[in-house]
């Protein structure tokens, strides 16, 4: 793994992490103005923690309008309506409080309020023409990393899968990651968000390295680099150790802190590198089964890594993941195999299903799912192995059978 050390990070201007960092909200919002649009997960309305934040902000002289109609999967029509609400309020700054959907919704509302719609103008990479409204992001789940990333994902009724908008202009101005907000998350939310964060870290660490070209606009996702390597492995260590603890003991403040920090590091890492095959495959699988994003990426990761073992460089990096997850095997091959078995065990411990059959996928669906996944060209390009549709189908076939052997069950 002796690569040339180059790298790119694009981050919020400020990142505050730790218990109590929500006390910085008035300070950072005030840098942009006094009129605030709060885009908030609906379940937070009336909660003690959010009401305390709202009371504090209003007491500090902020004019806060609250938009809480954040719909699952972010249908485009709901975002256009939220943007109309934003233009009516004329905010100086947007405050996002919630899980990944709320944070992504806030990014796109901030975009539409400045640049107008339709959202389809911005599908893909580097199509946002300039800065959006300033955005302060406060995650309430430890998983998506959206508080530090340049991407938001929406559901377009004209598309068969969710679609991404990627631009450095979507990166929040400030991220405030206070683990206090994650303490009330349901068990399944904690589990599926947390395993998705682990997938972010592992896919970032095993992503292909692109030859840097500095003489023009960079792609949003530039492949693994010297920064991401350090961040991703530390995220793997934290999440592998503490995620099963917070799922079983949700009030463990120390473990919550470590999972939130691991998720943040993974977000910083993949926000530069991008993710690859688990995500490419989950988009059609999730659309077909209506299952949570993190459930799908977590389920698929062991089968993706099994396929990646065919590449010597990728296998070496998977071995490093194994070491971060506690493997003491004496050979790189042993540590790589341990990485996969450790992730399988972690999935089992936190309730991630073991096979696509378990979430309702039929064998007849597999070729279509592979074909749809192959359309995610950006994600496929970041993978450490060539992944034509037949390779994607092979991964899905193993995931359907729940088999990590060289040949899947008939």
Secondary structure, DSSP 4 states (H G I P E B T S, - for coil): ------------SEEEESTTGGGGHHHHHHTT-SEEEEEE-GGGTT-HHHHHHHHHHHHTT-EEEEE----TT-BHHHHHHHHHHHHHHT-SEEEEEESHHHHHHHHHHHHHHHH-S-GGGG-EES---S--SEEEEEESSSS--GGG-SEEEEB-TTSSS-EEEE-GGGS-SEEEE-GGGGTT--HHHHHHHHHHHHHHHHHHHHSPBPPP--SSPPPS--B--HHHHHHHHHHHHHHHHHHHHHHH-TT-HHHHHHHHHHHHHHHHHHHHH---HHHHHHHHHHHHHT--HHHHHHHHHHHHHHHHTTSHHHHHHHHHHHHHTT---SSHHHHHHHHHHHHHHHHHHHT--SSSGGGT--GGGHHHHHHHHTT-HHHHHHSSS---HHHHHHHHHHHHHT--SSS---
